[in-house]
């Protein structure tokens, strides 16, 4: 069963079509990646699914709800972590998580449950009580991802989740994402790191100039294009 179905999605800015007739789906518990060069339409697609932008045409249905017509309900079912997101540096990690949990629910018991889950995911130990201004980039990203996961959303939308992180922090974030999917949430992500995509994704869509040019499981795509890795697949598709 699909948690997300995108049909003939288009986004135009004046005479420029940033997204041109994109269709794909994301199944329950699946990690689906959109891969493409800068300006290919990945972020615009993610923002439309996250209800931040409205499509020019086409439909997006999430868990049976139209993203345009039922935007408020969709926001209860998703979480969105953009590449350049940040946290309130004057707050402690715990206070930040509590504040964000309060945006999802007014029930005090549920709020406490979300915060406890997020603290476990972030795994920052005693540093959860320190101000975020003292955190490294890796610690901050783990906190933000924990915030995104605290509600166990139907769909987590992650744009460049490990951007700017070192190898060890990137590995930790990838494990967290895998864990989210293992618990039943679906994940839609975008990344320029092909090794990351290959490690994380059940399926990928290669997007070039606003269109998905190729879609499938990583191993199947490598076999189809007689490629050693996804970078070679991407180069072949992008240049065709």
C-alpha positions in Angstrom: 0.0 0.0 0.0 1.3 3.5 -0.9 1.4 6.2 1.7 2.2 8.8 -1.0 1.0 9.0 -4.6 2.2 11.8 -6.9 0.5 12.1 -10.3 1.5 14.4 -13.2 2.9 17.0 -10.8 4.0 20.3 -12.3 5.3 23.6 -10.8 5.9 26.6 -13.0 7.4 30.0 -12.1 6.3 32.3 -14.9 7.4 30.7 -18.1 9.9 28.3 -16.4 8.8 24.8 -15.5 10.7 23.7 -12.4 8.8 20.5 -12.2 7.4 18.9 -15.3 4.9 16.0 -15.2 6.4 14.0 -12.3 4.7 10.8 -11.1 5.8 8.4 -8.4 4.7 6.7 -5.2 6.2 5.8 -1.8 5.0 2.6 -0.1 4.5 2.0 3.6 7.8 1.8 5.4 9.7 2.5 2.2 12.7 4.9 1.8 12.4 6.6 -1.6 15.1 9.0 -2.8 14.9 11.8 -5.4 18.3 12.2 -7.0 19.4 14.9 -9.4 21.6 17.9 -10.1 21.0 21.3 -8.6 18.0 23.0 -10.1 16.5 19.7 -11.3 13.3 20.3 -9.3 13.9 18.1 -6.2 13.4 20.7 -3.5 10.3 22.1 -5.3 8.8 18.7 -5.3 9.5 18.1 -1.6 8.1 21.5 -0.7 4.9 20.8 -2.6 4.4 17.5 -0.9 5.1 19.2 2.5 2.3 21.7 1.7 4.7 24.6 1.7 4.1 25.4 -2.0 1.1 24.6 -4.2 1.5 22.8 -7.5 0.6 24.4 -10.8 -1.1 21.2 -11.7 -1.3 17.5 -10.9 -2.2 15.7 -7.7 -0.5 14.7 -4.5 -2.3 12.3 -2.2 -0.9 11.3 1.2 -2.6 8.6 3.3 -5.8 9.2 1.4 -5.7 13.0 1.8 -5.3 15.5 -1.0 -2.3 17.7 -0.1 -3.9 20.8 -1.5 -7.5 20.3 -0.3 -6.7 18.7 3.0 -3.4 20.5 3.8 -4.1 20.9 7.6 -4.7 17.1 8.0 -1.6 16.3 5.9 0.6 18.4 8.1 -0.5 16.2 11.0 0.8 13.2 9.2 4.1 14.4 7.9 7.3 16.0 9.0 9.7 18.1 6.9 13.4 18.7 7.5 14.8 21.1 5.0 18.6 21.3 4.2 19.1 24.7 5.9 16.9 24.1 8.9 18.1 25.3 12.3 17.2 25.3 16.0 16.7 28.0 18.5 20.3 28.3 19.8 19.3 30.1 23.0 17.3 27.1 24.2 18.6 23.8 25.7 18.1 20.7 23.6 15.4 19.5 25.9 13.6 22.8 26.0 13.7 22.9 22.2 12.2 19.5 21.9 9.5 20.3 24.4 8.6 23.5 22.5 8.4 21.6 19.2 6.3 18.8 20.7 3.8 21.5 21.8 3.2 22.4 18.2 2.1 18.8 17.5 -0.2 18.3 20.6 -1.7 20.1 23.5 -2.0 16.9 25.5 0.6 17.0 28.2 1.1 13.2 28.4 1.5 13.0 24.6 3.9 15.9 24.7 6.0 14.2 27.3 6.0 11.0 25.2 7.2 12.9 22.1 10.0 14.5 24.1 11.1 11.3 25.6 11.2 9.6 22.2 13.1 12.5 20.7 15.7 12.4 23.5 16.2 8.7 22.9 16.6 9.2 19.2 19.0 12.2 19.6 21.1 10.2 22.1 22.9 13.3 23.3 23.3 12.1 26.9 23.7 14.9 29.5 24.3 17.4 26.7 20.5 17.5 26.0 20.4 19.9 29.0 23.0 22.2 27.4 22.2 25.2 25.2 22.1 24.4 21.5 24.6 27.2 20.9 27.2 24.8 22.4 26.4 22.0 20.0 28.5 20.9 17.0 26.8 20.7 13.6 26.4 17.0 14.0 24.8 17.3 17.4 22.4 19.9 16.1 21.5 17.8 13.0 20.8 14.8 15.3 18.5 17.0 17.5 16.6 18.3 14.4 16.2 14.7 13.0 14.9 13.6 16.5 12.4 16.5 16.3 11.3 15.2 12.9 10.9 11.7 14.1 9.3 12.3 17.5 5.7 11.9 16.2 6.5 8.7 14.2 5.0 10.4 11.1 3.4 8.7 8.2 5.9 10.3 5.9 9.2 12.0 6.8 10.5 14.4 4.1 14.2 14.9 4.5 16.2 17.3 2.2 19.9 16.6 2.3 19.8 15.1 5.9 23.6 14.7 6.3 24.7 17.9 4.4 28.0 19.2 5.8 28.5 16.4 8.3 31.6 14.3 8.8 31.7 10.6 8.1 30.9 9.5 11.7 28.0 11.9 12.1 26.6 11.0 8.7 26.7 7.3 9.6 24.7 8.0 12.8 22.1 10.0 10.9 21.7 7.2 8.3 21.2 4.7 11.1 18.5 6.9 12.6 16.7 7.2 9.2 16.9 3.4 8.7 15.4 3.0 12.2 12.5 5.3 11.4 11.6 3.3 8.4 11.9 0.0 10.3 9.3 1.3 12.8 6.8 1.8 9.9 7.3 5.4 8.8 7.9 6.1 5.2 10.8 8.4 4.1 11.1 10.6 1.1 14.6 12.1 0.9 16.9 14.0 -1.4 20.7 13.8 -1.3 23.7 14.5 -3.5 25.6 11.7 -1.8 25.2 8.6 -4.0 26.8 6.3 -1.4 24.2 7.5 1.1 21.4 7.0 -1.4 22.6 3.5 -2.2 22.9 2.6 1.5 19.5 4.1 2.5 17.1 3.8 -0.3 14.7 1.0 -1.3 14.0 2.8 -4.6 15.2 6.0 -6.3 13.9 8.4 -8.9 16.5 10.2 -11.0 15.2 13.6 -11.8 16.7 15.8 -14.6 15.3 19.2 -15.7 12.1 18.7 -13.8 11.3 15.2 -15.0 12.0 11.7 -13.6 14.1 10.0 -16.2 14.7 6.7 -14.4 13.2 4.9 -11.4 13.8 1.7 -9.6 15.7 -0.2 -7.0 19.4 0.7 -6.8 20.7 -2.8 -7.7 18.3 -3.1 -10.6 19.3 0.3 -12.0 23.0 -0.6 -11.8 22.3 -3.9 -13.6 20.2 -2.2 -16.3 22.9 0.5 -17.0 25.8 -1.9 -16.5 27.2 0.4 -13.9 29.4 -0.3 -10.9 27.7 2.3 -8.7 24.8 4.8 -8.7 27.1 7.6 -9.7 27.7 5.9 -13.0 23.9 5.4 -13.4 23.3 9.0 -12.7 25.9 10.2 -15.2 24.4 8.0 -17.9 20.9 9.1 -17.3 21.8 12.8 -16.9 23.7 12.9 -20.1 21.3 10.9 -22.2 
